[in-house]
Amino acid sequence: MRDQHVLITGGSSGIGLALACQAAAAGARVSLIARDPGKLATAASQVRADAPAAPEIFTAPADVADEAALVAAIRAAEAANGPVDVLITSAGVARPGHFAEIPVSVFEHTMAVNYFGTLYAVKAVTPSMCARGRGKIVMISSGAGLVGLFGYTAYAPSKFALRGFAESLRGELKPAGVTVSIVYPPDTDTPQLAEENLTKPQETKALTAAGGLWTAEAVARATLEGVRRGRFAVTPGVQLTALAWLHSLIAPVLRWSFDRTTAQVRQRSVTPR
Ligand SMILES: NC(=O)c1ccc[n+]([C@@H]2O[C@H](COP(=O)([O-])OP(=O)(O)OC[C@H]3O[C@@H](n4cnc5c(N)ncnc54)[C@H](OP(=O)(O)O)[C@@H]3O)[C@@H](O)[C@H]2O)c1
């Protein structure tokens, strides 16, 4: 990562911030894009504190769902730090809940940020990467991008969409020397997870508990190590690795097990103590 320009959307918090700290510590020129300028400034200070020898951290506020604003922020980052060598799209939102209670606007917003927010960034940097014959694209998906789960009717499709995008794009960019990776993190202790837990059905909590609770730093380490090794699918932990390898094969068993877990949660919630 030394002397590489690493641009991270969603770099002001959680997994994106942990990636920024580790990339900066490895000598990268880091650029962060997210909406809130205050959070960006705090994040830049934290990256500098963690990696005092790292070059200046560039930040630009933009909503990744607004293509024009995002492209302008990426161009500003390129002007400050040079062409992007590594793009990491970590900006994302999740609003779990029962399907009947989630308004259509949430489905649209989730897709706009998680899928189109990634697509716009990738579109903006790939021409330069292909022209230079090198570059890395790293998309942060989710375990819910491998298997659909109770309570994730808005979130899982946006992360599945990233998987289809990454799988299709990988072969197209390979001849140009540009690699594509997609990361499937398990539950990770971040502000997003805390926010999710406010609306997450008990059934969803029971189902996602199997992957354990990871720190953002551990997910970031696994991500950067996977990217360094040239992995396409990066799966932190045994459960996510097994899921990534076997999800289609074991889908009937998973559905049976998921239904059993959700039925048990429902049973507990109707049985008086
Ligand atoms: N935490 C988990 O358990 C978990 C598990 C699997 C996958 N993931 C995925 O990992 C990624 C990072 O999540 P996290 O848990 O680290 O979340 P987080 O701590 O809430 O960080 C999310 C980041 O995205 C930015 N962001 C959100 N909406 C944005 C928008 N419209 N435009 C630009 N930036 C935006 C946020 O900053 P602003 O709000 O200032 O814009 C923040 O920097 C997400 O894609 C998430 O789906 C998380």
The ligand as an SDF file (V2000), in Angstrom:
LIG
                    3D

 48 52  0  0  0  0  0  0  0  0999 V2000
  -21.5290   -3.4350   10.7000 N   0  0  0  0  0  0  0  0  0  0  0  0
  -21.8720   -4.6090   10.2200 C   0  0  0  0  0  0  0  0  0  0  0  0
  -22.3070   -5.4980   10.9700 O   0  0  0  0  0  0  0  0  0  0  0  0
  -21.7270   -4.9000    8.7440 C   0  0  0  0  0  0  0  0  0  0  0  0
  -21.7960   -6.2460    8.3430 C   0  0  0  0  0  0  0  0  0  0  0  0
  -21.6770   -6.5250    6.9860 C   0  0  0  0  0  0  0  0  0  0  0  0
  -21.4780   -5.5150    6.0700 C   0  0  0  0  0  0  0  0  0  0  0  0
  -21.4190   -4.2020    6.4900 N   0  0  0  0  0  0  0  0  0  0  0  0
  -21.2230   -3.1820    5.4720 C   0  0  0  0  0  0  0  0  0  0  0  0
  -20.0070   -2.5140    5.7360 O   0  0  0  0  0  0  0  0  0  0  0  0
  -20.0730   -1.1730    5.2430 C   0  0  0  0  0  0  0  0  0  0  0  0
  -19.6480   -0.2320    6.3390 C   0  0  0  0  0  0  0  0  0  0  0  0
  -20.5830   -0.3400    7.4040 O   0  0  0  0  0  0  0  0  0  0  0  0
  -20.2420    0.0780    8.8980 P   0  0  0  0  0  0  0  0  0  0  0  0
  -20.8790   -0.9110    9.7610 O   0  0  0  0  0  0  0  0  0  0  0  0
  -18.8000    0.3850    9.0010 O   0  0  0  0  0  0  0  0  0  0  0  0
  -21.1410    1.4100    8.9860 O   0  0  0  0  0  0  0  0  0  0  0  0
  -20.9020    2.8390    9.6750 P   0  0  0  0  0  0  0  0  0  0  0  0
  -19.9810    2.7550   10.8200 O   0  0  0  0  0  0  0  0  0  0  0  0
  -22.2840    3.3780    9.8970 O   0  0  0  0  0  0  0  0  0  0  0  0
  -20.2220    3.6650    8.4940 O   0  0  0  0  0  0  0  0  0  0  0  0
  -20.9330    3.9470    7.3310 C   0  0  0  0  0  0  0  0  0  0  0  0
  -20.1460    4.9770    6.5540 C   0  0  0  0  0  0  0  0  0  0  0  0
  -20.8420    5.2350    5.3320 O   0  0  0  0  0  0  0  0  0  0  0  0
  -21.0900    6.6450    5.2290 C   0  0  0  0  0  0  0  0  0  0  0  0
  -22.3350    6.8020    4.4890 N   0  0  0  0  0  0  0  0  0  0  0  0
  -23.5630    6.3300    4.7870 C   0  0  0  0  0  0  0  0  0  0  0  0
  -24.4540    6.7150    3.8640 N   0  0  0  0  0  0  0  0  0  0  0  0
  -23.7450    7.4410    2.9400 C   0  0  0  0  0  0  0  0  0  0  0  0
  -24.0910    8.1270    1.7530 C   0  0  0  0  0  0  0  0  0  0  0  0
  -25.3590    8.1510    1.2950 N   0  0  0  0  0  0  0  0  0  0  0  0
  -23.1190    8.7790    1.0710 N   0  0  0  0  0  0  0  0  0  0  0  0
  -21.8370    8.7730    1.5190 C   0  0  0  0  0  0  0  0  0  0  0  0
  -21.4520    8.1460    2.6310 N   0  0  0  0  0  0  0  0  0  0  0  0
  -22.3990    7.4920    3.3370 C   0  0  0  0  0  0  0  0  0  0  0  0
  -21.1560    7.1360    6.6730 C   0  0  0  0  0  0  0  0  0  0  0  0
  -20.8720    8.5180    6.8230 O   0  0  0  0  0  0  0  0  0  0  0  0
  -22.0350    9.6520    6.6980 P   0  0  0  0  0  0  0  0  0  0  0  0
  -23.1930    9.1560    7.4990 O   0  0  0  0  0  0  0  0  0  0  0  0
  -21.4210   10.9040    7.2340 O   0  0  0  0  0  0  0  0  0  0  0  0
  -22.3400    9.7690    5.2490 O   0  0  0  0  0  0  0  0  0  0  0  0
  -20.0190    6.3230    7.2730 C   0  0  0  0  0  0  0  0  0  0  0  0
  -18.7770    6.8940    6.9490 O   0  0  0  0  0  0  0  0  0  0  0  0
  -21.5130   -0.9650    4.7780 C   0  0  0  0  0  0  0  0  0  0  0  0
  -21.5770   -1.1030    3.3890 O   0  0  0  0  0  0  0  0  0  0  0  0
  -22.2570   -2.0800    5.4710 C   0  0  0  0  0  0  0  0  0  0  0  0
  -23.4380   -2.4420    4.7850 O   0  0  0  0  0  0  0  0  0  0  0  0
  -21.5280   -3.8860    7.8080 C   0  0  0  0  0  0  0  0  0  0  0  0
  1  2  1  0
  2  3  2  0
  2  4  1  0
  4  5  1  0
  4 48  2  0
  5  6  2  0
  6  7  1  0
  7  8  2  0
  8  9  1  0
  8 48  1  0
  9 10  1  0
  9 46  1  0
 10 11  1  0
 11 12  1  0
 11 44  1  0
 12 13  1  0
 13 14  1  0
 14 15  2  0
 14 16  1  0
 14 17  1  0
 17 18  1  0
 18 19  2  0
 18 20  1  0
 18 21  1  0
 21 22  1  0
 22 23  1  0
 23 24  1  0
 23 42  1  0
 24 25  1  0
 25 26  1  0
 25 36  1  0
 26 27  1  0
 26 35  1  0
 27 28  2  0
 28 29  1  0
 29 30  1  0
 29 35  2  0
 30 31  1  0
 30 32  2  0
 32 33  1  0
 33 34  2  0
 34 35  1  0
 36 37  1  0
 36 42  1  0
 37 38  1  0
 38 39  2  0
 38 40  1  0
 38 41  1  0
 42 43  1  0
 44 45  1  0
 44 46  1  0
 46 47  1  0
M  CHG  2   8   1  16  -1
M  END
$$$$
